[in-house]
Amino acid sequence: MRQRNFQGGDLAYENYLKSNIKYPIFAVENGIQGTIQLSLKIDEHGHVVDIALLKGIGGGCDDEAIRVLEHMPKWKPGKMNGEPVPVIRYVSVKMVINN
């Protein structure tokens, strides 16, 4: 089975996150930062579905990470035996306050 990938690869994935995440004001005011761990399913059409929070950091950051993942562009479809299949992916979203 071929792994599904974000259109444009890892760098495009990182740029998408950086361009779309709006750091929650509460998290900035309280110095909340860290890495959020999530799982998601990429369906046979390349859509992100079934996002689940595995490890959060709070302060509104977890909800923001989920919001951005829900609105991602399609991923490259994966295939098994030449047919598209759903795939579970584990992703990290690093939240860092830039001064």
Phi and psi in radians as a Rosetta constraint file:
Dihedral C 1 N 2 CA 2 C 2 CIRCULARHARMONIC -1.489 0.35
Dihedral N 2 CA 2 C 2 N 3 CIRCULARHARMONIC 2.356 0.35
Dihedral C 2 N 3 CA 3 C 3 CIRCULARHARMONIC -1.203 0.35
Dihedral N 3 CA 3 C 3 N 4 CIRCULARHARMONIC 2.466 0.35
Dihedral C 3 N 4 CA 4 C 4 CIRCULARHARMONIC -1.366 0.35
Dihedral N 4 CA 4 C 4 N 5 CIRCULARHARMONIC 2.503 0.35
Dihedral C 4 N 5 CA 5 C 5 CIRCULARHARMONIC -2.303 0.35
Dihedral N 5 CA 5 C 5 N 6 CIRCULARHARMONIC 2.664 0.35
Dihedral C 5 N 6 CA 6 C 6 CIRCULARHARMONIC -1.152 0.35
Dihedral N 6 CA 6 C 6 N 7 CIRCULARHARMONIC 2.413 0.35
Dihedral C 6 N 7 CA 7 C 7 CIRCULARHARMONIC -0.974 0.35
Dihedral N 7 CA 7 C 7 N 8 CIRCULARHARMONIC 2.117 0.35
Dihedral C 7 N 8 CA 8 C 8 CIRCULARHARMONIC 1.683 0.35
Dihedral N 8 CA 8 C 8 N 9 CIRCULARHARMONIC -0.124 0.35
Dihedral C 8 N 9 CA 9 C 9 CIRCULARHARMONIC 1.546 0.35
Dihedral N 9 CA 9 C 9 N 10 CIRCULARHARMONIC -2.960 0.35
Dihedral C 9 N 10 CA 10 C 10 CIRCULARHARMONIC -1.092 0.35
Dihedral N 10 CA 10 C 10 N 11 CIRCULARHARMONIC -0.699 0.35
Dihedral C 10 N 11 CA 11 C 11 CIRCULARHARMONIC -1.127 0.35
Dihedral N 11 CA 11 C 11 N 12 CIRCULARHARMONIC -0.724 0.35
Dihedral C 11 N 12 CA 12 C 12 CIRCULARHARMONIC -1.119 0.35
Dihedral N 12 CA 12 C 12 N 13 CIRCULARHARMONIC -0.661 0.35
Dihedral C 12 N 13 CA 13 C 13 CIRCULARHARMONIC -1.076 0.35
Dihedral N 13 CA 13 C 13 N 14 CIRCULARHARMONIC -0.849 0.35
Dihedral C 13 N 14 CA 14 C 14 CIRCULARHARMONIC -1.087 0.35
Dihedral N 14 CA 14 C 14 N 15 CIRCULARHARMONIC -0.742 0.35
Dihedral C 14 N 15 CA 15 C 15 CIRCULARHARMONIC -1.133 0.35
Dihedral N 15 CA 15 C 15 N 16 CIRCULARHARMONIC -0.652 0.35
Dihedral C 15 N 16 CA 16 C 16 CIRCULARHARMONIC -1.062 0.35
Dihedral N 16 CA 16 C 16 N 17 CIRCULARHARMONIC -0.821 0.35
Dihedral C 16 N 17 CA 17 C 17 CIRCULARHARMONIC -1.079 0.35
Dihedral N 17 CA 17 C 17 N 18 CIRCULARHARMONIC -0.855 0.35
Dihedral C 17 N 18 CA 18 C 18 CIRCULARHARMONIC -1.035 0.35
Dihedral N 18 CA 18 C 18 N 19 CIRCULARHARMONIC -0.652 0.35
Dihedral C 18 N 19 CA 19 C 19 CIRCULARHARMONIC -1.363 0.35
Dihedral N 19 CA 19 C 19 N 20 CIRCULARHARMONIC -0.369 0.35
Dihedral C 19 N 20 CA 20 C 20 CIRCULARHARMONIC -1.977 0.35
Dihedral N 20 CA 20 C 20 N 21 CIRCULARHARMONIC -0.316 0.35
Dihedral C 20 N 21 CA 21 C 21 CIRCULARHARMONIC -1.344 0.35
Dihedral N 21 CA 21 C 21 N 22 CIRCULARHARMONIC 2.273 0.35
Dihedral C 21 N 22 CA 22 C 22 CIRCULARHARMONIC -1.920 0.35
Dihedral N 22 CA 22 C 22 N 23 CIRCULARHARMONIC 1.905 0.35
Dihedral C 22 N 23 CA 23 C 23 CIRCULARHARMONIC -1.078 0.35
Dihedral N 23 CA 23 C 23 N 24 CIRCULARHARMONIC 2.179 0.35
Dihedral C 23 N 24 CA 24 C 24 CIRCULARHARMONIC -1.064 0.35
Dihedral N 24 CA 24 C 24 N 25 CIRCULARHARMONIC 2.363 0.35
Dihedral C 24 N 25 CA 25 C 25 CIRCULARHARMONIC -1.019 0.35
Dihedral N 25 CA 25 C 25 N 26 CIRCULARHARMONIC -0.736 0.35
Dihedral C 25 N 26 CA 26 C 26 CIRCULARHARMONIC -1.015 0.35
Dihedral N 26 CA 26 C 26 N 27 CIRCULARHARMONIC -0.737 0.35
Dihedral C 26 N 27 CA 27 C 27 CIRCULARHARMONIC -1.151 0.35
Dihedral N 27 CA 27 C 27 N 28 CIRCULARHARMONIC -0.705 0.35
Dihedral C 27 N 28 CA 28 C 28 CIRCULARHARMONIC -1.104 0.35
Dihedral N 28 CA 28 C 28 N 29 CIRCULARHARMONIC -0.849 0.35
Dihedral C 28 N 29 CA 29 C 29 CIRCULARHARMONIC -1.071 0.35
Dihedral N 29 CA 29 C 29 N 30 CIRCULARHARMONIC -0.478 0.35
Dihedral C 29 N 30 CA 30 C 30 CIRCULARHARMONIC -1.895 0.35
Dihedral N 30 CA 30 C 30 N 31 CIRCULARHARMONIC 0.177 0.35
Dihedral C 30 N 31 CA 31 C 31 CIRCULARHARMONIC 1.122 0.35
Dihedral N 31 CA 31 C 31 N 32 CIRCULARHARMONIC 0.528 0.35
Dihedral C 31 N 32 CA 32 C 32 CIRCULARHARMONIC -1.475 0.35
Dihedral N 32 CA 32 C 32 N 33 CIRCULARHARMONIC 2.109 0.35
Dihedral C 32 N 33 CA 33 C 33 CIRCULARHARMONIC -2.645 0.35
Dihedral N 33 CA 33 C 33 N 34 CIRCULARHARMONIC 2.861 0.35
Dihedral C 33 N 34 CA 34 C 34 CIRCULARHARMONIC 2.666 0.35
Dihedral N 34 CA 34 C 34 N 35 CIRCULARHARMONIC -2.899 0.35
Dihedral C 34 N 35 CA 35 C 35 CIRCULARHARMONIC -1.965 0.35
Dihedral N 35 CA 35 C 35 N 36 CIRCULARHARMONIC 2.236 0.35
Dihedral C 35 N 36 CA 36 C 36 CIRCULARHARMONIC -1.716 0.35
Dihedral N 36 CA 36 C 36 N 37 CIRCULARHARMONIC 2.309 0.35
Dihedral C 36 N 37 CA 37 C 37 CIRCULARHARMONIC -1.894 0.35
Dihedral N 37 CA 37 C 37 N 38 CIRCULARHARMONIC 2.276 0.35
Dihedral C 37 N 38 CA 38 C 38 CIRCULARHARMONIC -2.402 0.35
Dihedral N 38 CA 38 C 38 N 39 CIRCULARHARMONIC 2.765 0.35
Dihedral C 38 N 39 CA 39 C 39 CIRCULARHARMONIC -2.048 0.35
Dihedral N 39 CA 39 C 39 N 40 CIRCULARHARMONIC 2.671 0.35
Dihedral C 39 N 40 CA 40 C 40 CIRCULARHARMONIC -2.655 0.35
Dihedral N 40 CA 40 C 40 N 41 CIRCULARHARMONIC 2.738 0.35
Dihedral C 40 N 41 CA 41 C 41 CIRCULARHARMONIC -1.871 0.35
Dihedral N 41 CA 41 C 41 N 42 CIRCULARHARMONIC 2.356 0.35
Dihedral C 41 N 42 CA 42 C 42 CIRCULARHARMONIC -1.766 0.35
Dihedral N 42 CA 42 C 42 N 43 CIRCULARHARMONIC 2.024 0.35
Dihedral C 42 N 43 CA 43 C 43 CIRCULARHARMONIC -1.335 0.35
Dihedral N 43 CA 43 C 43 N 44 CIRCULARHARMONIC 3.089 0.35
Dihedral C 43 N 44 CA 44 C 44 CIRCULARHARMONIC -1.156 0.35
Dihedral N 44 CA 44 C 44 N 45 CIRCULARHARMONIC -0.166 0.35
Dihedral C 44 N 45 CA 45 C 45 CIRCULARHARMONIC -1.763 0.35
Dihedral N 45 CA 45 C 45 N 46 CIRCULARHARMONIC -0.053 0.35
Dihedral C 45 N 46 CA 46 C 46 CIRCULARHARMONIC 1.637 0.35
Dihedral N 46 CA 46 C 46 N 47 CIRCULARHARMONIC 0.092 0.35
Dihedral C 46 N 47 CA 47 C 47 CIRCULARHARMONIC -1.461 0.35
Dihedral N 47 CA 47 C 47 N 48 CIRCULARHARMONIC 2.523 0.35
Dihedral C 47 N 48 CA 48 C 48 CIRCULARHARMONIC -1.439 0.35
Dihedral N 48 CA 48 C 48 N 49 CIRCULARHARMONIC 2.183 0.35
Dihedral C 48 N 49 CA 49 C 49 CIRCULARHARMONIC -2.439 0.35
Dihedral N 49 CA 49 C 49 N 50 CIRCULARHARMONIC 2.914 0.35
Dihedral C 49 N 50 CA 50 C 50 CIRCULARHARMONIC 0.918 0.35
Dihedral N 50 CA 50 C 50 N 51 CIRCULARHARMONIC 0.983 0.35
Dihedral C 50 N 51 CA 51 C 51 CIRCULARHARMONIC -1.373 0.35
Dihedral N 51 CA 51 C 51 N 52 CIRCULARHARMONIC 2.317 0.35
Dihedral C 51 N 52 CA 52 C 52 CIRCULARHARMONIC -2.288 0.35
Dihedral N 52 CA 52 C 52 N 53 CIRCULARHARMONIC 2.345 0.35
Dihedral C 52 N 53 CA 53 C 53 CIRCULARHARMONIC -1.407 0.35
Dihedral N 53 CA 53 C 53 N 54 CIRCULARHARMONIC 2.164 0.35
Dihedral C 53 N 54 CA 54 C 54 CIRCULARHARMONIC -1.742 0.35
Dihedral N 54 CA 54 C 54 N 55 CIRCULARHARMONIC -0.687 0.35
Dihedral C 54 N 55 CA 55 C 55 CIRCULARHARMONIC -2.622 0.35
Dihedral N 55 CA 55 C 55 N 56 CIRCULARHARMONIC 2.054 0.35
Dihedral C 55 N 56 CA 56 C 56 CIRCULARHARMONIC -1.916 0.35
Dihedral N 56 CA 56 C 56 N 57 CIRCULARHARMONIC 3.042 0.35
Dihedral C 56 N 57 CA 57 C 57 CIRCULARHARMONIC -2.149 0.35
Dihedral N 57 CA 57 C 57 N 58 CIRCULARHARMONIC -0.129 0.35
Dihedral C 57 N 58 CA 58 C 58 CIRCULARHARMONIC 1.380 0.35
Dihedral N 58 CA 58 C 58 N 59 CIRCULARHARMONIC -2.915 0.35
Dihedral C 58 N 59 CA 59 C 59 CIRCULARHARMONIC 1.162 0.35
Dihedral N 59 CA 59 C 59 N 60 CIRCULARHARMONIC 0.312 0.35
Dihedral C 59 N 60 CA 60 C 60 CIRCULARHARMONIC 1.580 0.35
Dihedral N 60 CA 60 C 60 N 61 CIRCULARHARMONIC -0.165 0.35
Dihedral C 60 N 61 CA 61 C 61 CIRCULARHARMONIC -1.158 0.35
Dihedral N 61 CA 61 C 61 N 62 CIRCULARHARMONIC -0.693 0.35
Dihedral C 61 N 62 CA 62 C 62 CIRCULARHARMONIC -1.090 0.35
Dihedral N 62 CA 62 C 62 N 63 CIRCULARHARMONIC -0.802 0.35
Dihedral C 62 N 63 CA 63 C 63 CIRCULARHARMONIC -1.098 0.35
Dihedral N 63 CA 63 C 63 N 64 CIRCULARHARMONIC -0.663 0.35
Dihedral C 63 N 64 CA 64 C 64 CIRCULARHARMONIC -1.175 0.35
Dihedral N 64 CA 64 C 64 N 65 CIRCULARHARMONIC -0.716 0.35
Dihedral C 64 N 65 CA 65 C 65 CIRCULARHARMONIC -1.071 0.35
Dihedral N 65 CA 65 C 65 N 66 CIRCULARHARMONIC -0.764 0.35
Dihedral C 65 N 66 CA 66 C 66 CIRCULARHARMONIC -1.120 0.35
Dihedral N 66 CA 66 C 66 N 67 CIRCULARHARMONIC -0.736 0.35
Dihedral C 66 N 67 CA 67 C 67 CIRCULARHARMONIC -1.012 0.35
Dihedral N 67 CA 67 C 67 N 68 CIRCULARHARMONIC -0.805 0.35
Dihedral C 67 N 68 CA 68 C 68 CIRCULARHARMONIC -1.174 0.35
Dihedral N 68 CA 68 C 68 N 69 CIRCULARHARMONIC -0.694 0.35
Dihedral C 68 N 69 CA 69 C 69 CIRCULARHARMONIC -1.155 0.35
Dihedral N 69 CA 69 C 69 N 70 CIRCULARHARMONIC -0.639 0.35
Dihedral C 69 N 70 CA 70 C 70 CIRCULARHARMONIC -1.092 0.35
Dihedral N 70 CA 70 C 70 N 71 CIRCULARHARMONIC -0.452 0.35
Dihedral C 70 N 71 CA 71 C 71 CIRCULARHARMONIC -1.833 0.35
Dihedral N 71 CA 71 C 71 N 72 CIRCULARHARMONIC 0.248 0.35
Dihedral C 71 N 72 CA 72 C 72 CIRCULARHARMONIC -1.124 0.35
Dihedral N 72 CA 72 C 72 N 73 CIRCULARHARMONIC 2.632 0.35
Dihedral C 72 N 73 CA 73 C 73 CIRCULARHARMONIC -1.155 0.35
Dihedral N 73 CA 73 C 73 N 74 CIRCULARHARMONIC 2.922 0.35
Dihedral C 73 N 74 CA 74 C 74 CIRCULARHARMONIC -1.080 0.35
Dihedral N 74 CA 74 C 74 N 75 CIRCULARHARMONIC 2.593 0.35
Dihedral C 74 N 75 CA 75 C 75 CIRCULARHARMONIC -1.609 0.35
Dihedral N 75 CA 75 C 75 N 76 CIRCULARHARMONIC 2.867 0.35
Dihedral C 75 N 76 CA 76 C 76 CIRCULARHARMONIC -1.174 0.35
Dihedral N 76 CA 76 C 76 N 77 CIRCULARHARMONIC 2.300 0.35
Dihedral C 76 N 77 CA 77 C 77 CIRCULARHARMONIC -1.187 0.35
Dihedral N 77 CA 77 C 77 N 78 CIRCULARHARMONIC 2.507 0.35
Dihedral C 77 N 78 CA 78 C 78 CIRCULARHARMONIC -1.585 0.35
Dihedral N 78 CA 78 C 78 N 79 CIRCULARHARMONIC 2.826 0.35
Dihedral C 78 N 79 CA 79 C 79 CIRCULARHARMONIC -2.443 0.35
Dihedral N 79 CA 79 C 79 N 80 CIRCULARHARMONIC 2.572 0.35
Dihedral C 79 N 80 CA 80 C 80 CIRCULARHARMONIC -2.307 0.35
Dihedral N 80 CA 80 C 80 N 81 CIRCULARHARMONIC 2.182 0.35
Dihedral C 80 N 81 CA 81 C 81 CIRCULARHARMONIC 0.943 0.35
Dihedral N 81 CA 81 C 81 N 82 CIRCULARHARMONIC 0.632 0.35
Dihedral C 81 N 82 CA 82 C 82 CIRCULARHARMONIC 1.404 0.35
Dihedral N 82 CA 82 C 82 N 83 CIRCULARHARMONIC -0.019 0.35
Dihedral C 82 N 83 CA 83 C 83 CIRCULARHARMONIC -1.943 0.35
Dihedral N 83 CA 83 C 83 N 84 CIRCULARHARMONIC 2.472 0.35
Dihedral C 83 N 84 CA 84 C 84 CIRCULARHARMONIC -1.150 0.35
Dihedral N 84 CA 84 C 84 N 85 CIRCULARHARMONIC 2.438 0.35
Dihedral C 84 N 85 CA 85 C 85 CIRCULARHARMONIC -2.433 0.35
Dihedral N 85 CA 85 C 85 N 86 CIRCULARHARMONIC 2.649 0.35
Dihedral C 85 N 86 CA 86 C 86 CIRCULARHARMONIC -1.218 0.35
Dihedral N 86 CA 86 C 86 N 87 CIRCULARHARMONIC 2.591 0.35
Dihedral C 86 N 87 CA 87 C 87 CIRCULARHARMONIC -2.398 0.35
Dihedral N 87 CA 87 C 87 N 88 CIRCULARHARMONIC 2.417 0.35
Dihedral C 87 N 88 CA 88 C 88 CIRCULARHARMONIC -1.566 0.35
Dihedral N 88 CA 88 C 88 N 89 CIRCULARHARMONIC 2.329 0.35
Dihedral C 88 N 89 CA 89 C 89 CIRCULARHARMONIC -2.163 0.35
Dihedral N 89 CA 89 C 89 N 90 CIRCULARHARMONIC 2.591 0.35
Dihedral C 89 N 90 CA 90 C 90 CIRCULARHARMONIC -1.956 0.35
Dihedral N 90 CA 90 C 90 N 91 CIRCULARHARMONIC 2.209 0.35
Dihedral C 90 N 91 CA 91 C 91 CIRCULARHARMONIC -2.233 0.35
Dihedral N 91 CA 91 C 91 N 92 CIRCULARHARMONIC 2.708 0.35
Dihedral C 91 N 92 CA 92 C 92 CIRCULARHARMONIC -2.046 0.35
Dihedral N 92 CA 92 C 92 N 93 CIRCULARHARMONIC 2.469 0.35
Dihedral C 92 N 93 CA 93 C 93 CIRCULARHARMONIC -2.165 0.35
Dihedral N 93 CA 93 C 93 N 94 CIRCULARHARMONIC 1.973 0.35
Dihedral C 93 N 94 CA 94 C 94 CIRCULARHARMONIC -1.588 0.35
Dihedral N 94 CA 94 C 94 N 95 CIRCULARHARMONIC 2.149 0.35
Dihedral C 94 N 95 CA 95 C 95 CIRCULARHARMONIC -1.873 0.35
Dihedral N 95 CA 95 C 95 N 96 CIRCULARHARMONIC 2.035 0.35
Dihedral C 95 N 96 CA 96 C 96 CIRCULARHARMONIC -2.289 0.35
Dihedral N 96 CA 96 C 96 N 97 CIRCULARHARMONIC 2.259 0.35
Dihedral C 96 N 97 CA 97 C 97 CIRCULARHARMONIC -1.372 0.35
Dihedral N 97 CA 97 C 97 N 98 CIRCULARHARMONIC 2.121 0.35
Dihedral C 97 N 98 CA 98 C 98 CIRCULARHARMONIC -1.635 0.35
Dihedral N 98 CA 98 C 98 N 99 CIRCULARHARMONIC 2.156 0.35
